[in-house]
Amino acid sequence: MTAAILFGGVAGFGLFLLVRMFWRSEPGVAATLARIDAGRRGQVPATRSEADSSPLDSFGRVHSGLGARLEAEAAAHGWKLTRIRSDLAVLNRSFGSHLATKVLIGLAAFVATPVVLLLIGQGSMSSVIVGIFAALFGFYVPDLRLHSQAEALRRDFRHVVGSFLDLVAMNLSGGRGLPEALMTASTIGDHWAMARIRQSLSNARLVGITPWEGIARLGLELDIEELRDLASALALAGDEGAKIRASLMARAESLRRKELANVEGKAGERSQSMLVAQLMLCAAFLLFLAYPATVAIMS
């Protein structure tokens, strides 16, 4: 009886969520502004690269339609999800496709878990509870994978920023102005991070804002602190006439030292993990040698 009541409550709550999601209510001012802002962000051209490869294209029309519907509902309800959006911006993926993947994986886990338990002879009402936990786990797995991939690409982007600062400083020493030095430095290299910087500078020129404002928007979109700091330094140089070449070279050197420290720290962590594994092997071997003697003494 308890399992039946629990199953009925979960099914009723899920039905309520579905009706609530697809219920056409009158949107408020905040939801309308969020939907307009989401549409404006969706019209920003994106540079495709090898970083945005995704298996989502194989889902077909059902996946794309569900993603568009979920993205519209998220905009209507004013769901910001800033961290997920910034990670998706780094990987150059759409928000709707990610939401559709989360929902489909969660539903697949919810349906497959009771079926598998039934096939192995463990099917009961408790399998529904296991299916619910599996659905929650499957719903959050894409977020974990997305964040790990985005962090890896952010580290790659920070490395490119250091090289970009050196190129800008070299162009400034050659007699170019700051906007021309930024654009010229961004045209050197076909790396995806350099392409994103070049795209932000081109968009800033088309929109009519300064190049450092475009870099600041890119840093805010991708959640990269180094780009925001660079934009602040460039704004100080462009508005106040501060000497920027030495500052850029110092920032590039600081970024390289930071990356080197991170690499050395990771190498130290791996060395410690290998040492712990070796100690565990030695302890297991000593236990294996001492076990027969211990059993003989105890008996």
C-alpha positions in Angstrom: 0.0 0.0 0.0 2.8 2.4 0.9 4.6 1.7 -2.4 1.4 2.3 -4.4 0.7 5.6 -2.6 4.3 6.7 -3.3 4.1 5.7 -7.0 0.8 7.5 -7.3 2.2 10.7 -5.7 5.3 10.7 -8.0 3.1 10.1 -11.1 0.8 12.9 -10.1 3.6 15.3 -9.4 5.2 14.5 -12.8 1.8 15.1 -14.5 1.5 18.4 -12.7 4.9 19.5 -13.8 4.1 18.6 -17.4 0.8 20.5 -17.3 2.5 23.5 -15.7 5.3 23.5 -18.2 3.0 23.5 -21.3 0.3 25.7 -19.8 -0.1 28.9 -21.8 -0.1 31.6 -19.1 0.2 35.3 -19.5 3.9 36.2 -19.3 5.1 39.0 -17.0 7.4 41.8 -17.9 10.5 40.0 -16.6 9.7 36.9 -18.6 9.0 38.9 -21.7 12.4 40.8 -21.4 14.1 37.5 -20.8 12.6 36.0 -23.9 13.6 39.0 -26.0 17.2 38.9 -24.6 17.4 35.1 -25.3 16.3 35.8 -28.9 18.9 38.5 -29.3 21.6 36.2 -28.0 20.4 33.5 -30.4 21.0 35.9 -33.4 24.7 36.5 -32.5 26.8 34.7 -35.2 29.0 31.9 -33.9 32.3 30.7 -35.2 32.3 26.9 -35.6 35.4 25.0 -34.6 36.5 21.6 -33.6 35.6 22.5 -30.0 31.8 22.5 -30.7 31.6 19.0 -32.1 28.6 17.3 -30.5 26.6 14.0 -31.1 23.3 15.9 -30.7 22.8 16.2 -34.5 21.8 12.5 -34.6 18.7 13.0 -32.5 16.9 14.5 -35.5 13.7 16.6 -35.5 12.4 15.3 -32.2 15.5 16.5 -30.3 15.7 19.9 -32.1 11.9 20.5 -31.6 12.1 19.6 -27.9 15.1 21.8 -27.5 13.4 24.8 -29.1 10.3 24.2 -26.9 12.3 23.9 -23.7 14.4 27.0 -24.5 11.3 29.0 -25.1 9.8 27.8 -21.8 13.0 28.7 -20.0 13.0 32.2 -21.5 9.3 32.6 -20.7 9.9 31.6 -17.0 13.0 33.7 -16.7 15.4 30.9 -16.0 18.9 32.3 -16.3 21.1 29.3 -15.5 24.2 31.5 -15.9 26.8 28.8 -15.3 25.3 26.4 -17.9 24.9 29.2 -20.4 28.6 30.3 -20.0 29.8 26.7 -20.4 27.7 26.2 -23.5 29.1 29.5 -24.9 32.6 28.1 -24.4 31.7 24.9 -26.3 29.6 26.9 -28.8 26.5 24.8 -28.2 22.9 25.8 -28.0 21.0 26.0 -24.8 17.9 24.3 -26.1 19.9 21.2 -27.3 21.5 20.8 -23.9 18.1 21.0 -22.2 16.6 18.4 -24.6 19.6 16.1 -23.9 19.1 16.4 -20.2 15.4 15.6 -20.4 15.8 12.7 -22.9 18.6 11.1 -20.8 16.6 11.4 -17.7 13.5 9.8 -19.3 15.6 7.0 -20.8 17.1 6.3 -17.4 13.7 6.3 -15.7 12.2 3.9 -18.2 15.3 1.6 -18.6 16.1 1.0 -14.9 12.8 -0.7 -14.0 12.9 -2.8 -17.2 16.4 -4.0 -16.5 15.5 -4.8 -12.9 12.5 -6.7 -14.1 14.6 -8.7 -16.6 17.1 -9.8 -13.9 14.2 -10.9 -11.6 14.4 -7.9 -9.2 11.3 -6.1 -10.4 9.0 -4.7 -7.7 7.5 -1.4 -6.7 10.9 -0.4 -5.2 12.3 -0.4 -8.7 10.2 2.7 -9.5 12.1 4.5 -6.7 15.4 3.3 -8.2 14.2 4.6 -11.6 13.5 8.0 -10.1 17.0 8.3 -8.7 18.4 7.0 -12.0 16.4 9.7 -13.8 17.8 12.4 -11.5 21.3 11.1 -12.0 20.9 11.0 -15.8 19.4 14.5 -15.8 22.5 16.0 -14.1 25.1 13.9 -15.9 25.2 16.2 -19.0 25.8 19.2 -16.7 28.8 17.5 -15.1 30.3 16.5 -18.5 29.6 20.0 -19.9 31.4 21.7 -17.0 34.5 19.5 -17.3 34.8 20.1 -21.0 34.2 23.8 -20.6 36.9 24.1 -17.9 39.4 22.2 -20.1 38.7 24.7 -23.0 38.9 27.7 -20.6 42.4 26.6 -19.6 43.3 26.4 -23.3 41.8 29.8 -23.9 43.9 31.3 -21.1 47.0 30.0 -22.7 46.0 31.6 -26.0 45.4 34.9 -24.2 49.0 35.0 -23.1 50.2 34.6 -26.7 47.7 37.2 -27.8 49.1 39.8 -25.3 52.6 39.2 -26.7 51.4 39.8 -30.2 49.5 43.0 -29.2 52.7 44.3 -27.5 54.8 43.5 -30.6 52.3 45.4 -32.8 52.3 48.3 -30.4 56.1 48.5 -30.5 55.9 48.5 -34.3 54.0 51.8 -34.2 50.4 50.7 -34.6 47.6 52.1 -32.5 45.8 50.1 -29.9 42.7 49.1 -32.0 44.8 48.2 -35.0 47.2 46.2 -32.9 44.3 44.2 -31.3 42.8 43.4 -34.7 46.2 42.5 -36.3 47.2 40.3 -33.4 43.9 38.4 -33.6 44.3 37.6 -37.3 47.5 35.6 -36.5 46.6 32.0 -36.0 43.5 29.8 -36.7 43.0 28.5 -33.1 39.4 28.5 -32.0 40.2 30.9 -29.1 41.9 33.4 -31.4 38.9 33.1 -33.7 36.5 34.0 -30.9 38.6 37.0 -30.0 38.7 38.1 -33.6 35.0 37.6 -33.9 34.4 39.8 -30.8 36.6 42.5 -32.2 34.8 42.4 -35.5 31.4 42.5 -33.8 32.5 45.5 -31.7 33.4 47.4 -34.8 30.1 46.6 -36.5 28.0 47.5 -33.4 30.0 50.7 -32.8 31.6 50.0 -29.4 35.3 50.0 -28.5 37.4 46.9 -28.9 37.9 46.5 -25.2 34.2 46.6 -24.6 33.9 43.7 -27.1 36.6 41.8 -25.2 34.8 42.5 -21.9 31.6 41.1 -23.3 33.4 38.0 -24.5 35.0 37.5 -21.1 31.6 37.9 -19.5 29.9 35.5 -21.9 32.6 32.8 -21.5 33.2 33.5 -17.8 36.9 34.0 -18.3 38.3 36.4 -15.7 41.6 37.1 -17.7 39.6 38.6 -20.6 37.7 40.9 -18.2 41.0 42.1 -16.6 42.5 42.6 -20.0 39.5 44.7 -21.1 39.9 46.9 -18.0 43.6 47.5 -18.7 42.9 48.3 -22.4 40.1 50.6 -21.4 42.5 52.5 -19.1 45.0 52.8 -21.9 42.4 53.9 -24.5 40.6 56.4 -22.3 43.4 57.7 -20.1 46.4 57.3 -22.4 48.3 55.0 -20.1 51.4 53.2 -21.3 50.1 49.7 -22.2 52.9 47.9 -23.9 54.9 47.1 -20.8 51.7 46.3 -18.9 50.6 43.8 -21.6 54.0 42.1 -21.5 53.9 41.8 -17.7 50.4 40.3 -17.9 51.5 37.8 -20.5 54.4 36.8 -18.3 52.1 36.5 -15.3 49.7 34.3 -17.2 52.5 32.0 -18.3 53.8 31.7 -14.7 50.3 30.9 -13.5 49.8 28.2 -16.1 53.2 26.8 -15.2 52.3 26.7 -11.5 49.1 24.9 -12.3 50.9 22.3 -14.4 53.4 21.7 -11.7 50.6 21.5 -9.1 48.8 18.8 -11.2 52.1 16.9 -11.7 52.6 17.0 -7.9 49.1 15.7 -7.3 49.6 12.8 -9.7 52.9 11.9 -8.1 51.2 11.8 -4.7 48.4 9.7 -6.0 51.0 7.2 -7.5 52.8 7.1 -4.1 49.6 6.4 -2.3 48.8 3.6 -4.7 52.2 2.1 -4.2 51.8 2.2 -0.4 48.5 0.5 -0.7 50.0 -2.3 -2.8 52.8 -2.7 -0.2 50.3 -2.9 2.6 48.2 -5.5 0.7 51.3 -7.6 0.1 52.4 -7.5 3.7 48.8 -8.5 4.7 49.0 -11.3 2.3 52.2 -12.6 3.8 51.1 -12.1 7.4 47.6 -13.7 7.0 48.7 -17.4 7.1 50.9 -16.9 10.1 48.2 -15.0 11.9 45.5 -17.6 11.2 47.9 -20.4 12.4 48.6 -18.5 15.7 44.9 -17.8 16.3 43.9 -21.4 15.7 
